[in-house]
Amino acid sequence: MQTHTKIFTNPLYLTSGRILEPYQIIYETYGTLNDDKSNAILITHALTGSHHCAGRYEHEKKVGWWDNMVGDHKPIDTTKYFVICANVIGSCYGSTSPISPIYGSFGDNGYYRFKFPVITIQDMVKAIRILLNSLEISCLYAVIGGSMGGMQALSFAILYPKSARAFIPIAMSYSSNPQVIMINKVMREIVMLDSDFKGGNYAINSGELPAFKGLQIARMLGFSQYISLATMQKKFARNYVGTDGAFDLLGRFEIERYLDYNGANFTKYFDPLCYLYLIRALSMYDATLGFDNLENALKKIKSPLHLIGFSGDNMFPINEMLEIKKCMDMLNIPCTFYEVQSDYGHDSFLVEVEKYGEYVKDLIDNIK
């Protein structure tokens, strides 16, 4: 595992018509790139993911977000493949974002904040493609990602059809549905109402961050999309916290304690401005951007598309992925769809790798 930062001085032209100049991308690599650079696999991350998809840093207990999928002799086997995972622009882990300093500026007023341009998932893909060009990798072995990462994988297939021999989008859709947009709207309002947020003018890189209660609550709301009712019943049911009084106004059920813990923990590693920009990009996502319709977008795809969906995913129901499959079949472009039987919810792609990891391994090992 190696971490790299690449700075680009040429302008990145965005969908909005604005530019980023200069900008940087932080990324990690795993395994060894072969001589003809034909064994590189790109992993694209989800909303709050990062470039750290596998392994463990010396100073941290937590492993990378897809450590059960990526590594030596794991489904994405780093003894065979050279894996690249890049942090998207707009995120808070080191790639250029709202909390990055504007080139040539000084002091706390020199950060982008709300001056940062609205970005699309297509912009993220374009920046990663430029990164790959700088590494002289013209054709990837595969592009694989889940949720927002799956949207990036699909957009790679459409925008850069010769950029990989296969594309594997997981737990995603070709456009964000109204429920996703609605919940993102509520989360945005909650974050912006927080007094600690200060209209986006909170201190950046000042050491200990404020509590950002708004971001905590937004994260709690997000969990209503990530795990299903069936999972909530199994994990929490109606169990009550034993140390909380049954008739205390602020007494908590176990699921409430879980939300409190996860919300408070989230603000230790994620930034509210970046969260606003990323949920905006997620809400705006539409694979047909720049095309008349889905058919015209998908007909650009040249390499096989392998879709993986989860039966219990309420955020991106499988019928949305089946729309892609139906259109690809009509266009006579190679496409498969694999449905994983799971009632866990949207986060199945992260926590239930044992249910589909071997399928992914077989897909990868049989790419032609």
N, C-alpha and C positions, 0 to 999 in steps of 0.2 A: 504493500500500500504506500503510495506516494502522493503528496499534495502539491499542487502547482498553481501559480497565478500567472495569467497571461494578460498583458495590457495591449490594447489596440488603439492606435492613434488615428486611423482612418474613421470617418463618421459612420455610425450605424443608422441607416435610414429606416425610420419606424413607420408602421401602418398609418399612424396619425398625421404623418407629414413632417413630424419633428425629427430631430437627430440626437444621438448621444455621441459626444466626442470630447475627450477620449472615454473609453470604458474598459472595464476589466472583467474577467471571468475566472473564478476559482474552480478547480476541478481536481478529482482524484483518479488515479490509475491503479489497476491491480493486474498482476500477471506480466507476461512478456510479449511485446509486439514482435511478430515474426518478420523475416527479412523483406517480404513483399507487402507487408502491412495489410494482410488479408484476413487477420483473425481478430479484428477490433469489434467489440460490441459496445454500443452506447446504451447506458441506462439513463432514462429520463425520470425525474423525481416528481412527487406529488406536491400539493399546495404548500405544506410546511416542512417538506423534506429538504435535503441538502445534497451536496456533493459527496458526503460521507455515507455511502450506502452499505459498507461492509467493514469488518474489522473493528478494532478498538484502539482508541488513542491511549497513550500511557497514563494520562492524568484523569481519565474518565472510566467509570464502571460500565456505562451503557455502550452497547455495540451499535454499529451502523444500522440504519432503518430497514435494510433488506439483507441482513447478515445471514439469515436462514436460506436465502436464495443464491447469494453471490459468494464465492470463495473456492478454495481448493477442494475438488471432488464434490462440490455442491451442484445443484442443477445448472447454474451458470458457472462453469468450471474454469477457475483461473489458472489451472495447470495447462489448459488448452487455449483459452481465449484471453485477449488483452481487453480488459474492461475499463471504460471511461465513464465517469459520472460527473457532470458539470452542474454547478449551482446556477439557476436561471437568473437573468437580470431581473431586478426588482426585489429579490430575496435579500435576507439580512445576514447571510453567512459569508460574505466577502465579494460577491459579484456586485457590480455597480447597481445602486438602489437609491431610494429616497433618503437614506441615512449616509450616503456617500458625500464627500466634499466636492463641491463644484471646482473644476480645474482653475487654479489661479486665485482662489478665494482663501480667506483666512478667518479664524475665529468661529464662534458658534453660529453666526449668521451665514456661514459659507457652505452649509449643507444644502442639498437639493430640497428636502422636505416636499412641500406641495408644488415646487417648481419642477419636480421630476415629471417627465411626460408619462401619460397613460400608455401602458404597454399591452400588447396582445400576446397570446400564446404563439402566434406566428412570428412575432418579434423575438421571442425567446429562442425559437427554433432557428431563426436566421442568425442570431448571435452564436449559437452552438455550432452551426454549420461553418461559420467563419473560423471558429476555434479549430474545427476538424481540418479545414483547409490549411491552417497554420501548422498543423501537425503532419501535413502532407498525407492525410488519410482521405483518399478520394471516394472509396467505396467501403462501407462498413460491412461486417459480417451480418449484423442484425441491429435493429433499434427496438428496445423493449422498455415499457413503462406502464405504470398503473395510475388510474384516476387522472389528475392533471398531467401526469407523465404519459398516460395513454393517449391523451389529446395531442401531446407533443409528438408522439410516435406516429399518429395518423397524419398530422400536419407535415411531418418529415416526408411521409410517403407521397403526399400530394404535391408539396412544394419542391421537393428534391427527389424525384422518383428513382433516380439512379444512384442515390446516396447509400443504399444498403441492398443486400441480397434478400432480406426478409424484414418485415415490420410486424411487431407483436404488441398491439395495444390491449391493455387489460383494464376491466372495470371502468369504462368510460362511455362517452357518447360523442356523436358528431356535432352536437351543440348543447349548451346548457339549458335545461328545462326550466319552466317558470318557478317550480318549487325551489330549485337551487338559487335562482336569481332573487326570489323573495327572502330566503333565509340570509343570503349575503347582504341584502339591503338592511335587514334588521340588525345584523352584526355590525355593519358599517355605522349605523346610527348610534348603537351602544358605545362603540369605541370613541366616537367623536364627542359624545356627551360627557365623557369622563373628565373630571377637573384636572387629573394628572396629565391628561393628553395635551392640555393647554392649546387647543386649536392647531396641534402639530408643532408647537414651538417649545416642547420639552427639551431638556439638555440631552445632547447626544455625546456618547463616549465620555461620560462624566463619572464613570465608576458604577456604583450601585444604582439600578434603575428604580423608578417609582413602582408602586404596586400595580398600576394600570388596571384598576378594577374593571374598567370597561372591556379591555382585552380579555380578562379572565372570564367575564360573563359571555362574551362572544364565543370564546372557545367552548364553554359549556353548551351553548346553543348548537354549535357545530357538531357536538357528539350526537345530537338527535338525528343527524344524517349518517353518521359513521357506523353506529351499531343499531341493530334491529330490536324490536320489542321482544322477540324470542330470546335474544342475548341478555337483555335487561332482566327478563324473568329468571333466566338461569343464574345470572351472576348476583342479582340483588333481590329479586322478588319484591316483597313489601317489608323486608327486614329493617328494623329500626336500630340506630346506633345505641348500644347498650348503656353508654355513659350519658346520653342525652335524656332529659326528662320527657316523658310521653306527652305531657300537656304544656311543655315550654313552647312559646310561640316560635322560637328559633331552633327547636329540636329538629333533628335530621333523620331522614331515612338513609339507609346505606348508599343508595344511588346518589343522594345529595352530597354525602361526604366524599364520594368518589369524584363528583363534579368539582367540589371545592378544592380537592387536592390537585386534580389535573389542571384546573383553571389557574391556580396559584403557581404551579410548576411551569406552565406554558410561558408566563411572562418573564421567567428567568432566562429564557433562551430565544424568545421571538420578539420582534419589534412591531409596535402598532401601526406605524406608517407603512411598513412593508406589507403587513397583513392587509391593509386597505387596498394597496395597489394590486396585490395578488388575487384577492377575492373579486376585484373589479375585472381583472383579466379573465378569471374563471367565468364570471357572469357573461362577459362579452363573447366567450368562445363560440365560434361557428366555423366549421371546416369549410363552408361554402363561401367564406369571405373572399371577394374578388372573382367569384364565379356566379353564374346564373342560378344554379341549383346543385343539389348533392350529386346528381349524376355527372354533371360536367366537372365537378371537383374530383370525384373518384376515378373518372376515366383517365386522369393524369397518372395514376398509379401503374407502375411497370413490374414491380416485384410482388411476390406473394404476400398477402395480408392474413395474419392469423389472429383472430379475435378471441379473447377469453372473458367470459362474464360469469357472474355469480347469481344464483337463483334468488338469494335473499337480499340483494342490493336494492335498497329503496332510494338511493341517491341517483344512481344511473341504472334504471331497470334494464333487464336484458333485452326487452323489446326494442330499446333504442339502438342497441348494438345489432340486433337482427335486421334493422332497417339498412344498416351498412352492408350486411351480408346479402340481403335481397338485391340491393342495387349492384353490388359487385358481381353477383351471379348473372344478373341481367346484362351486364357489360362483358361477361365472359372473361373476367380477370380472376386469377387464382385467389381464392379466399376460403378460409375455414373458420368455423365457430365452435368453440368448446364451452359447454355450460358446466360449471362447477356447482354441485349440489351442496348448498350451505345456507344456513339460516342465521349466520353471524351478523351479516350486514355488509356495508360498503368496505369496511376495513378488513374484510376477508382476505383481500389480496396481500395484506401485510402479515396477518397473524395465522393464516391457514395455508401456508406454503406446502405443507405435507399433502394437501388435497390436490394440488396441481403442479407441484414442482417437477415430478417425473415427466409429466406431459410437456412442460417447457423444455426440459432436458432433451427429450426425444425430438421435439420440434427443431431445436438448435442443432443437434447432432446430425440431423437429416436435411439441413439446408443445402440446396444444390447451387 
